[in-house]
Amino acid sequence: MGKTFYFLTFIVTIHVSCLESNKLIHVNMHGIAKHYSMEELTLSATKIFIVKVDNVIINGEIDRYNFLLQDLIKNQSIDGVVKSFVMEFHFMDDRSPRYRLRSGSEYLIFVKENGEIVGGLYQGILELIKDEANTTYYLRDLNGRLRVLANGEVTTSANRVDKVLNGKMLIKDDDNGLNFNNKQSSRLEVAPKALDSLPIFEKIEKEDIPVSINIFLEKIKKTMSVQDNQPRFSPGYYEKDDSGHTQWHPNPILDSYRSKLEDFSISEYDASETNSFGQLGACGAQILNIVFQQVPESWWSWQLNNDAMFHWNQFMDIYRYIDSDGTWSDGNGTNEFGGFPTNYSSYCEGLACCITYSGGNCTQITETDIILDGDLSWTSDFNFAFQNYSVYSYMPIIMHELGHSWGYIQGTYQETYDYPNLSVMHAYYSGIVEDGKGIHSSDAYLIRRHYDDQKSIPTFWDIGVESYYAPGGNLRNSTLSSSSRTPGESFAVENFTVENMSNNQVNNLYVRFYLSNNSYISTSDIPVGTYYWNSFNAESYYTGDFNLAIPNNQYIQAGEYYVGAIVSRNVDQGDDYASNNQTFLAEKLNITHKLQDICELASYLAIQENCVSTFVNLDQRNSPSGIIPEFSCYSDDVYVDAWFYTSVPLSGQVNIETTPANNGLSDLVIQIYEGSCSSLTPIKCDDDSSPLGTHAYVALTNQEPGKILYIRVVDYNSDELGEFGICAYQSCPPNYEGNNSLTDSIMVDQMIQSNGIIESEQVIFGQSTSLYISNTEINLLPNFEISNGTIFEALIDTCGN
């Protein structure tokens, strides 16, 4: 069903219960937020409003806004009357917005059917701000970040924006949200060295472009027009069966009960204790070991929970588990994986959450419980969830929640999801290449320093590569400098991240880049460049650009390729944790062979049974090939040419022909060569032998099977550019299929004698003294019979079948 737009009065309430008690227990509920792209906001909303705040009533923690519904997304009026409705926001703890809605300001709001704001306050409400120099309006979220166009996608600006002047963003002077915690690891500024002879690029900085409200609405409408093609998934988990098909299963449920909360209360929120936005840090700790009660071992998530604890344990050995008792409860003094409770919404918001009990900010953590929203669709298959807005990858989310369980982003550290370092504590992104296997350098640094007073830091070697980065705290994919290249050309991978999670310096760190037909990058793929560091600091990272080159290799086929990388020590030595040693980019590289203007870049022509044309262009980018043997049937001073190659089939026969294209070239010349590109020998040339007017046609026989032939094509007089077709094929008579009659068959002058079945590779004696070897099986009909010693006639066609 499509999006519907209509007036609705609704109330959104966000609250945390407060209970009076003599015993003070601090309770935090940290849920992981989903990062919504513009497309996801649109697809998740049932109503999209443009509203104006008429008045604001602030009463304690409650902000009550009276909105004037001015417009709908499709610019349709509502009976010509401006309607009004009331919205209430209840703010406590770290939900207090840095920017409150203002009277007289206009906002674009994405709303679900139940009245909730899609993505919460910081994603689903966008303020319209006017350019200081003209009448153009832009969109800014409640965190102060503008909607911008970066690498062709609508995303958020890296910094908080104060205003826009002539389409340029002016950054807030007091924006200190990107500062590092004093316990945070520093960025490695030393650039890598290129091992190969690679091109040097002069980097052109790509500026973010503010997106006007009109462009933003057009993109929303375009997304709405294709929304019915989006997949629909039922709540549950999706796993591959033994045959490789993805199957749906319902989420299992633990028996649950609520502990008596009369003895607990929510501590008062003190905004003065809160650190600035965008800061990683830990506050409060558990007494080791941190023992979690698992879900039943039969559950699909049991192994994933254990894997997640194992990932963290590689850096500080702090987690243990006990078997499930079949129940789950909060406030019972036991750390538990609670699974997918049916009453999840009564505890938490977001995709999943960690409920933490402690004596107060930065004191001992006495219990943490991790639960997930069972109304969502889950999977352990990262590839199934990648760029799939309707299914959630389990591992990145459970790694995030386990981070909370040891004190990460607890107490005075606000969960803002805008950290300038890569971290498991960012929001969940559907389109970022993050499978949740392993942690980042910032995470490794902090967990070691947070628990080194209880346990010694183990020596552990872990290096990794990531095809994304965190400008201003918002994750963005690494990009390619060009989306389409040809063999022999160069390109760059931009904003690619290399990390060292080890607690020691790594010497001789290597990153090798490849082109691959799939997302699994291996050393058997096509190498395009290697970089190295003599030394790479402990618990640090580098984000930068890497200049690469496609090999000038005629055997690289045209098509889309994944670009990826493998990191290693001492060229090809691994580390103690291999799960994050290779990655791929979300953006693919298209390899084309449009410029076949030298022999080395010749495009492959497959041998067909008949002429099946491949259409290509001679255009202004084609150039003369240089000093090579002349055409033997044509003479001209300038050749704007195209090159192809093919392999002689077993028959030793091949026909090569140019064909017309609509409004394309009509007079072409072909020269066939053998040998290598550095030492070509002309075989045959043709100008006008084709039955198709002045096109070219060459027929070759008695060629050596498997020999490579090079084909050079020029326009007659080299005076025109345009499209043409070309094909390579062999002409063979029909095969004899064992019929009772040879009436319509083409006979060859051979009498074949056999003492049984004619099989592939059998030596067949003919009337002559020569031998004929069949390389393809001769299939006879079921009723065909032959007696030993009987002579019968059979057709062996001229193509050797």
N, C-alpha and C positions, 0 to 999 in steps of 0.2 A: 504494500500500500504506500502511496505517496504521502508527503508531508501535508498536514492540515493546519490551517491558520485561522484562529478565531479568538474573540475576546473571552477572557477568563479571569475571574477574581480568585486569587489563590494566596495561601500563606505558607511560607517556608520557615520552619523552625529548626534551629541547630542548638542543641543544649547538652549539658552534662549535669546529671543529678547531684544535688548536695544534700547530705544527711548529717544531722547534728549528732555529735558523739563526744565523749570525754577522751577517746583514744584517737590520736591523729595518725592516719595512714594516708600517705600520698599515693594516689592512683593516677597513672597516665595511660591513655589509650592512644597508641600511635598506629594509625592506619596508613598503608602505602597508597598514594594517590596515583591515578592514571593520568599521564600526560596526553591531552587531547590535541590532535592536529585540527586544523580548520575543517577538514573533511569529517573527522570523527565527531566534532561538535555538531555539525550539521546533521549527520546520520543518526546521532543519538537523541536529538531533540525532536519533539512532536510539535512544538510551537516556538517560533522565533519572533520576538517583539523588538521594536524600537520604541523606547519610552522616555518620558521626561519626568524628573523628580519634581513634584509640586511642592511638597513640604516634608520636613523631617522632624520626628519627635524622638528624642533620646531620653530613655528612662532606665537608668542603671545599666545593666548589661544588654538591654533591649533597644534596638534601633527600629523605629517604625517609619516606613517610607510610604507616602501617598504618591502613586505614579499616575501620570496621564498617558494613556495608551494612544500615541500619536499616529502610529503607522504600523502596517504589517510588512513583512519582508518583500511581498510582491507589490507593494505600494497600492494595496487595495484599501479603500475606506470602509468604515463600519457604519453603514447607514448614514454616512456623512456626519456622524457625531463623535466627538472625542470622548472616550470612556475613561474611567479612573478605576484603580484598584489599589489595595493596600498590601504591602509586603513587610513581614517582620523578620529581622535578623537577630538571633540571640548569640552573643559572642562571649566566650570565656576561654581561658588558657591561651594557647598559641593561635586560636582562631581569630583573634582581634585583627581587623584589617589595618594595614599601614595607611591605606587611602580609603576614607569613608566616602559614601555616595554624597553628592552635594546637591542642594536645592537649586533648581534651574538648569542642571546639567542633563544631557541626554545620554542614554545607554542602549546598547544592543544586548539583549538577554536571550540565552538559549535555555529552554525549559522542557523538562520531561512531562509526560502525561499526568503524573501524580503531583506536579507543581514544584518538584525539586529542580535546582539549577544544575545543568549539565557541567560536570567538571568542578563544581564548587564555586565559591565566590571569586577565586583568583583566575579562573579560566572561562567561566560561563557568563561573566558580566564584563562588557567592554565599553569604556567611556568614549564618547565622541569628543575629540578636541579639535579646535579650529586652528588652521595655519595662521600664524601671526601676521602674515603678509598678504593673504588672499582668502577666498571663501571655501577652500578645500578642507574637508574634515577627515581626520584619521582616527584610529582606534587604539586605546590604551587600557590595559587591564588594571586591576586594583593593586597590583604590585608595582605599577608605574612603568611597565614595559610596553613598548609600542608594537603593533603588528606590522611586520616588515616582510619584504620579499628577499629571500636569500637562497641562491642556487636554484632558483625556479620554484621554490616552495614558500608558502606563507608560514612564518614562524614568529617568535618573539625577539625583540631587540636584545643585544647583549647587555646593555645598560638601562637603567631607569631614565626615562625621558621627561624633562621638565616642560618643554614646548617644542613646536615645529615652526621653523621659519624658512619660507621659500622651499619647502620640501626637504629641508635639512633638520636632523634631530639635534636638539640642544640637551646635553646630558646634565642631570642634576649635580650641582656642586657638592652637595652633602651626601652623595651616593657612596657610602663606605661599605656596602654590603659584600664586596668582593675581597675583603681583607682575610688573611689567613689567621687561623688560630695559632697562638705562639707554640703549640705543640705540633703544628702541621709541617709536613715535608715540603721542601722547596722544589720548584721546577728546575730541571736540568737545562741549562742554557747552552751547553756545548753542542754545536751542530755535528751531525755525522759526516763521515767522509765516504765518497763514492769509490767503490772498489773497481768498477768497470769504467771504460771510457764513455761517459754519459754526457749528453748535451747539457749546457748551462742555460737555465731559464731565467729571464728577468721577470720576477714575479709581479703581476699586476694585481694590486689589492682590489678585491671585489667588495664594494660598499653595499650594506643593507639598504634597500629602497623602501621608505615608508609606503604602506598600502592605503590608499584612500578608501573611504567608506563605499564609494560607488564601485570600485574594482572588487572590494571584498564581497559586496552583495552579489555581483555578477558571478564570482567564483562559487558562492553559496548556491545560487540558482543552478549553476552547471552541475554541482555535486548532487543537488536534489533531483535533477533530471535523470540521473543514472542510479539512484539509490535502490530501486527495485531489483537491480542486478546483484546487490550485495548478498553474500551468503547469510543464512539464518541458522543459528546453532542453539540447541536446547541446553539448559543448565545440566552440568555433568562433566565427565572427563572423556577425552578423545585419545585413543591409543591405537597404534598399528597392530593388526593381527599377524599371524604367521605368514600370510600371503601378501603382506604389505599394504592392505587396505585399512584405512582409518575407521575405527568403530566407536560408537557412542556407548557410554556406560553411565548409570546414575551415580551421583556422589554418595559414598557411604556415610552413615550418620552414627555418631556415638550417643549413648544415653547421657544426658546432661542435666545438671541441676544447679541452681544458684545458691551460693553460700549465703549465710546470714550476714547481711551487711550492716546490721545495727552497730557493730563495733568499728565501722570504718567511716571515714568522711573524706571528701575531696578537699585538699589543702587550698588555701587562698592563692590566687594567681597574682604575682607581683611583677608587673611589667618592668620595673626598674632593674630587676635581676637578669633580664633577658639580654643575651648577646645580640649583636647586629645580624641582619639577614645574611644568609649565604655562608654560614660558618660551620665547619665540621668540628665536632668535639664530643667527648664522652663525659658523663656525669653520673656518679653512683656506680656501684659494682656489686656483683654477687660473690659470696664466699665460695671458692673453688672446691670441688668441681661443680660445674653447672649441669645438674642432672635433669633431663627431660623425660617425662613419661610419654612413650611413643603412642601412636595409633596402632591398631591391630596389624600384625605382620602381613596379613592377607590383603591389606589395602594397597592400592596402587601408589599412594603417597608415602608409604613406610620407607621404601628404599630412597626416595628423594629426600626425605627428612634426614636420613642417615648420611646421605651424600653431602648435604648442606653442612651438617655438623663436621663432617670429615674435612670439607674445604676450609672452614675456619680453623680447625685443629692443626692444620699444617703450619700455621703461623704462631698460634699459641694453643697449646693442648689443654683446652678448658672444658670441653663438652663430653658428657656421658649420657647413657639412656637406660631406662628400665622399661619392661614390657607394659603394655596397656592393661588396665584393669576393667576396660569396657565402658568406662564413664569419663566424663570431663566436667570440671567445675572451676570457676574463678574464685579466688579468695580462700582456697583451702590449703595454702602453704606449699603446694607442689607445682613445679614447672611442668607444663603440659602442652603437647600438640593436640589442640581440641578439634582438629578436622574442620568440618563444614556444618556448624550448628544451624538448625532451622530458624532459630531466633537471632541470627547474626546481627541484624539491624538494630536490635535492642542493646547491643554492646558497642558496636563500632560503625564507622563510615569507611568508605574506600574499598579496595579490593581484598585486603586482609589487614589484620592488626595484631599488635602485641600489647596485651594488657599487663601493666607493670605495677607491682605493689612495692612500696619502699617507705622508709621513715620520713621522707621529705627530700627536697632537692639535694642531689649529690651525697646521699647517704646510702646505707646498705640496701640493695635490692633483695627483697625477700621472696618474690614470686614473679614469674612471667609466664603468660599463657598466650599461645599463638593460634589464632583461628582465621578461617578464610570464608569468603562469601560463597555459599553453596548455590546461590541463584545465578552464578556466572558459569561460563564454559572454560574448562581447564585442560591442559595437556602438558606432558613432559617432552613432547616433540617440538623443539625450538623452530625447526623449519616449517612446521604446520602453523605455528603462531606468528611467525615473522611476517609483518605487513598484513596481518589478518586482524581487523579491528574487533572481531567478535569472540576470539579465543585468547586465553591468557597463558603464557608460559610460566609454569610453576616455579622453576628454579630461581630466576632473578627475584621473585617476590618473597620466597621463603628465606633466601639469603639476606634480604633487606630486613625482614622481621627478626631473624636471629641476631642481626646487628643491634637492634633495640634491646634484645634480651641480655646482652653483656654491658649495656649502658650507653651505647652509641646514640647520639641525638636524644638524650634524656635530660630531664631537669631544666637547666637554664638554656639549653641549646634548642632553638626552635626548629621544627621540621618544616623548612621552607622549600626544599627540593631545588634550590638554586645555588648549589655549591660549585665553586670554580674549579674544583678538582674532580677527576673521575672517581666515582665512589658507588658502592652498592646502595647507598642511601638516597640516590636520586629517585625521581618518580619512575613509574613503569612506562616505557615507550614501546609501542607496537612496531615501529619502523627502524629501531636502532639494533645493530648487530651485537646483541648481548645475550648469551645463552645462560648466564648465571653461574658458570663454572669458574670458580676462583674469585678473588677479590682484587682490589687495586692498591697502588702504592700508598695512597693516603690511608686506606683502611688498615693495611699491614702495619704502618707506622703507629697508628693510634692504639690498636689492640695490644701491641707489644708493650707500649709505654703504660697502658692502663692496667696491665696485669703482671708486670715484671716484678712487683713487690710480693706476689704470691707464687710465681713460677718463673723459672729461668727461660730465656728466649732461646728456642731451638735454632740451630744452624740449618737454614733451609734455602735452597737455590730455586728462585722462581722469576723468570722473565716472561713478558707477554706483549702481545700486539693487539691494538684495538682500532677499528676503522670508524672511530667517532671521537669527539672532543667536547669540551664544556665551555664555550665562550660565554662569559657572564653568568655561568651557572645553568644554562639551558643546553641540553645535549643536542648536538648536530652531527650528522653523518659526515665522514670524510668525503671529498668530492674529487672528480677528475677534471683536469684542465680542459679536456676535450672529450666529447662523447663518441666521436667517430674518428678513426685513424686508419692508415694503410700500412702494410709491412714496410719497414725501413723508417717510419716516422716516429717522432718523439711525443711524449705526453708526460704529465705530472700527476701524482697522487697528492692531494692537498689536505693539510690538517690531519695527518695520520699520527697516531700515538704509539709510542714505544715505552714500556714500563719495566722497572726493576723492583719487584716486591721483596727481593732478598734482603737480609739484614747485613749483607756485606757487598762491597763494590764488586761488579762483574767486569772482568777484563776481556777484551776481544769479543764484544757483542756484535753479532751479524744479523742483518735483516735482508732477506732475499725476496724479491717481488716476482710474481708469476701471472700468466694468463691461463685460465682454466675453463673447461667446458662445463664444470659444475662448481658448487660452492665449497667443496672439500679441496683445499689447496695442498698439493704435494710436490715433491722435488721432481716428479715425472712430468709436471706441467711445463709450459713454455716460459723460460726465464726472461725477464725484461730489465733486471738491474739488481745490484747488491750494494748495500751500505754497511759501514761498521763504525764502532767506537773503540778506541784503544782502552778506554775505561768508562764505566757507567756507574754513577753514584748509587749507593744503597737507598732503597725506599724513595725513589725519585722517578720522574718521567720526562719525556720530551714529546712535544707536538710540533710538527712542521711539515714541510713539503719535500717530496722525493721525486726527482726528475728521472724518467725511465725512457727506454727505447724499445720499440717492437723490432725483433730481428728481421733483417732483409732476406726473408726466406720464402721461396716460392711455395713451400708445402704448408704454410699457415693458411688455413681455409677461411673464407669470408664467413661472418656471422657474429653473434653476440658472445662475449667472453666475460667471465668473472675476473676481477682483478683482486689478487690477494697477496698475502705475505706470510713468511715463516721466520720466526726469530730463533736464534741459537747462540751458543757459546763456542768460541774457537772454530768458526766456520760451520761445523755440522754436529757439534756436541749438544745434547739436550740438557734438561735441568731436572729437578725433582718433581716437577708438576707440569705435565705436557698439555693439559686441557686448554690452556690459553696461548699456546705457542704458534697457532696459525689462525688467520681470520680472512674474511673477504669483504669487499665493499658492497654496499647496497646498490650503488650505481654500476651498471655494466658498460663495457667498452665495445662498441661496434666496429669490427674490422671489415673494411671494404677492399675490393680489388678494382675499384673504378679506374684507377690510374695505372693501367698495365703498360706504361710507356717505356719500360726497359725489360730486357729478357728476364732478369732476376725476379721481377714482380709478375711474371706470367700467371694468368689465371688457368685453373685446371678445367679441361673439357672432358667430361665422362663419355665413353663410347656407348652409344645407344643402338637399338636395333633399327631405328629409322631416324630421320633428321628431326631432332627436338631442339629448337633454337634457344640459346642463351643470349639475351639482349644486353648490349653494353653501349657506352657512349665514347666517341671521340670528341673531346671538348678542348677548351683553351688551356686546360691543365696538362694535357698530353704534350709531350715534347719529343724531338728527334732522339733516337737511341744512341747516336754517336757512330764511331767507326766500327762497322760490322760488314759482312759480305753483302754485296749489292743484290738487288732483285735481278734474277736472270731473265725475266720477261718484261721488265719495265724499268724505265730510267727517269729519275727526277732528282733535283738537287736537294729538296727538303722533304723529309718524311715525318709527318705527324702520325705516329703509329700506335698500335695496341698489340700486346703479346699474349699468347695462350700456349699451353702445352697439353699433350695427351700421351697415353701409353698404348703401344701397339697390342691388339688382342691376340689370342692364340691362333686365330685364323691367318694372321699376317696381313690382313686386309683392313684398310681404313679409308673412309671418304670424309673429306673436310669441305664444308660449303658455307658461303655467306648467304644470308637471306634478308629480305626487306623488312623494315620496321615502318610503322605509320609515320609519314612525313620525314622518314629517315634518309640515310645515304643510299644511293642507287648504283654507284659504280665503284667497285672495290677490287683490290689486288691482294693475292695471297702468295707468300713465300714460305715453304716448308724447309726446316733445317734439322740436322741431327748433330749429335755431339753435346758439348756443354756450352753454357752462356759465354764462357771465356774463349771457346774454340768451336765456333759454329761452321758447319759444312752445308751448303745449299743442296737440297734434294730435288725439289720440284717447285715450279712457279706457275701461277695462272692469273689471267686477267678477266676474260669474258666467256669461259666455258660453261657456266651455269645455264640451265634452261630458263632461269629467271632473269632474262635480259642481260644486263651488264654486271651481274654478280659473278663471283669467282667460285670455281669448283675444282677440287683435286682428288683423284682416285689413286691410291697406292696399294700395291699387292706385293706378296713375297717379302714382307718386312719381318724382321726378327721380333718374335713375340717378347713383350716387355720393354722394348726400346722406347726411350723418350723422344718424342718429336716436338719441336718448337714451331709455332705458327705465328707469323708476323703479318698484320693486316694494315693496309693504308688505303686512304681514299685516292682515287685516280687524280693525278695532278696535285694532290694534297691541298685542294682549294676549298674543301667543305668540311664542316664539323657537324656531327649529329649522331643519331642512334642507328645501330644495325644489329642483325642477328647472326649467330654463327653456331654450327653444329658439327659433331664428329660422330660417324656411325659406320657400321659394316652391313653390307647387303648379303643376306644368306637365303638360300632356298628353304622351303618348309621342311620340317623334320618328318620322318616316317615314324608313326606312332604304333606300328604293329597291326595296321588294318589288314584285312584279308586280300585287299587289292592294291596294286601300285599304280592304278590307272592315272590318277592325277598327280603322281609324284614325279619329281625331276630326278632322273637316274644318273649315276656316275658310273664310269666304266670299271667297276670293281665287282667281282664275284666274291662274296664273303663266305668262308667255311668256318663252322664252329662245332665243337663237340658238346656244347651246352649253352648256358646263358651268356650273352654278351655283356660284360661288366666294364665299368670304368677302369681305365688304365690297362685294359687287356690289349696285347699286341695282336692285330688283325692282319692276316696275310691276304693281299690282293692278287690279281692276275700278274701284276708286275713284280719285280724283285724287291721293291721298296716296302717299308713297314709303315703302317698307319696306327697311331696311338690315340685312342679316344679318351679325352679328359673329362667328359661328362657322361653320366650313366644313360644307357639306352633303355627306356621304359617300355615294356611290352605289355599288351593287354592280357587280362587274366586267362583267357582261353587259348593263348598262344602255346603251342607245343612243338617240340623238336626232338627227334630221335638222335641218338648218338651216331655220328658218321653221316647224317643227312646234310646235303648241301641246300641252302636256301638263299634267296636274294633279300638284301636290306639296303636301305638308303643311308649313307653317311654324308651329311650335307657339307657344303664347301666351307663352313665356319668351324668344322671339326667337332660337330655334335653327333 
